[in-house]
């Protein structure tokens, strides 16, 4: 079993069909999507996203996250079928990579985009985009390689529709370039890094720093925001002695401390 939860406003679940415009239907209940996504509404402001993976004793994998951002994202649940076609965007405004969805997927979009912030495909691959300010520096755009180039907000959608496992994702990354494309509704290049988990619980983090793609195995199954993931792994060493049990009293200089 593979389940996913998230916090997001879902006023308009949407269904994308090949060759058709997005169709909207209002729901008054939480959508239990094909892949088991359970979604709730969070009304209070916060400053950072956190994602986590849990593996049950029977091997079931649960991936969850919070989604907080400094402005409304107007997210909807979208369902994208196999065969749906996408074309990437590039910094010069010309077409980037063209691809066709192999595995149907569902998840939450943003600002009426046909792309996913956080989602799950039919093979149990989950992808989440997390804000990465101050550190994201994407691969340099080369017009001669436009046919392998994607904008940052398209990268997760490409992975969801193209791969079933972490091993497949790792191999496929050699064929894509994520380039610094301005998102027109914001007026800047969105700084992001990505958490990817498959149905067996394998997990990686993908970051773009100093113009280079970095792929980290994620043994702890957790991702938040800045700084880089390798720093977070090192920083955990400062907390390995934490315990929910009170420390036994000690006598220092004859006094109980």
Phi, psi and omega in degrees: 000145178223119182238159179216142173229162178198164173251122183194146174283133181231069181288335186220084171302140186229150181235122182261126179244143180304127176078007181235162173284166179293131178258137184244140176221129180282134175241140175260002180237168178285129183283119171268095190286172186307320183268008174089029181279125176250130190232140177230165184260132179244115187268348187260149181285149175214176190240354184208144176268150175221134176239149181212152177242136175237139177241120181283168180299330180273006178092355177297142183246131176239127177244130181220164178203162163257156177229106177236139180211157185287354178212157182299137177259350179049048185289146172232155169281128175238148176242125184242122184277161171301143180095345179295140185253139177235154171227128181286166177243155185229165181299334181270006176083000180269170182292141175257217181299137172253133179212162180239137184293125177268317182245123178299151182212164177224156179170191183254134179263197177207140175048044175066021179277152176274023183241161191253130167282317184209127184201181187216133179258178187293344178263002179088012175277127179246139179229135176229136175262129181235141182295140188220056186291144176084352184231329183296126177215102191283173181293143182297135180282132177234115183303332179289345180245025182300329183287358174239015186255142178227153170283157181306319183284353178263344187298314180295321178299318177299315180295315181300319184278350190247338191227154180251335186222166176297320178300319178294319179300311182303317179292320183290337182298337179292346185254011183225151174232126177260116193245156186284085182257131180286130173276115192300326182288342178253331180083016177210169178278119182293123177278120186214154164228171197226138172253134181228132181222140178253180187293343177269358179094001175293139187217141175225163172239135180242124180229155176238111184228132181054037176076012183235140175281132176239132180240121181245133165294142185244085184291339182266345176069025181232144173214142174230228186251221182286156001278210187290157186298322180297326176296317180299319179298318178294319183296334179300335180297338178287350188234009185290345179268002180293145181211147175283357182260133178297143178289138179295144180295149178233150175262124179236118182063032178082358180248146179284125182240000000 
